[in-house]
Amino acid sequence: MSAHQVLVFVVAIGLLLGSALALGQLARRLGMPAVVGELCVGVLLGPSVLGHLAPGVSAWLLPPDPSQMHLIDAVGQLGVLLLVGVTGINVDLKLLRRRAGTTAWVGASALLLPLACGVAIGFVLPLELMADGTDRTAFAMFVGVALSVSAIPVIAKTLLEMRLLYRDIGQLIIGTSTIDDIVGWLLLSVVSAMATVGMRADQMLLSVGFVVGALVFCFVVARPVGALLRLSVRSKEPGVVVAVTVLLLLAFAAGTQALGMEAILGALLGGVVIGSSTWLDRERLAALQTFVMAVLAPVFFATAGLRMDLTALRHPAVLVPAVLVLVTAILAKFAGAYIGARLARLGHWDAVALGAGLNARGVIVVVMAIVGLQLGVLTTAMYTIVVLVAIITSLLVPPMLRIAVRHIEVTDEEAAREFEFRLAGRETGEPPSQPAAAA
């Protein structure tokens, strides 16, 4: 790295973090979680606003050199891995096992309906949105997969900020989104294979085998992980527990990445394994969550919109398909989750909360859009549409979720879980005596 590259990198990270902090606090003052403001940072500093108003400043701050952007992406990637890992640590496995039927019903319905609607839309979108030489079926499948997944990082930060992760509905949202994302990454690998070498049964079986293998591996290594955590808690230095936890999360993330799946999935599974250990010192991990939530995660969310160009929406040929895709994405996901929840005999407002929470596409879809762009399936205009869906759906989740949870009473079990979280230093915000107001 040259001296100039170091300077640009430091200034860019500082500007992203400062802007995320400012807009995050503004969002809080407006009654929304900070993640709403953080997601808007990339739109303001990217080609959509700053690149249009001050192209010279934008070119210096975010140069077209890919290596410079990769430095920023690396910081954001570390942030999202640790954020998802911390979320996994907070997952209540006992509740998810007890509600396995509900999670399965909601997960299947919330995945299949938007997938079917997305594929249908992919077959009717204009040819101009497809890259040259792209097979229409592969393009339609890609659109369907992009609309079917949820964004665990956005959902996790929203639930943490709204103090809903201790609620049963929050745990169900995390559990269901995990199922959807596992299937979503599996489908993405299939679609990617279709776009490159065509549909092959061996490729599909291999992808399914990798997912099953990753889940089995988590059960096998549970005891060794517990042994490492037991050694770390013997140290009087609180940093040892934090370092060992981060090391384990990165190891799980590297494992799934090596298998051709997303590292985010590994970080989540690793967090669940760590959180289920009796040797986890939750109090010492408070420092890790504070740093991740206050520094790394905001930078990650701020980078989400840096590659999208909203000026393309001034053309009707892009704007009309964008509106069609956006409306379909919101309604199909909400309807799928609501129908699945009602089939599982959940109440109306629980079903509404699930439909709202699972609607966040967030940066998972951004990653998928980048893959589609790199594979030559999407044009720049279609990439912008997909990223626009990711950001707008993420912005809509907090107000929709807030309305729904106001009608869901806090149970004694939820109150006990919240007390445990706060006692361990893992929750911030208003005291437990005001759950309805916080929600």
Salt bridges, closest charged atoms under 4 A:
GLU38 OE1 - LYS157 NZ 3.24
ASP73 OD2 - ARG307 NH2 2.61
ASP92 OD2 - ARG417 NE 3.05
GLU161 OE2 - ARG28 NH2 4.00
GLU161 OE2 - LYS157 NZ 2.48
ASP168 OD1 - ARG417 NH1 3.06
ASP180 OD2 - LYS333 NZ 3.24
ASP202 OD2 - ARG200 NH2 2.58
ASP281 OD2 - ARG284 NE 2.99
GLU413 OE2 - ARG98 NH2 2.99
GLU413 OE2 - ARG417 NH2 3.32
GLU414 OE1 - ARG167 NE 2.97
GLU418 OE2 - ARG163 NH2 2.24
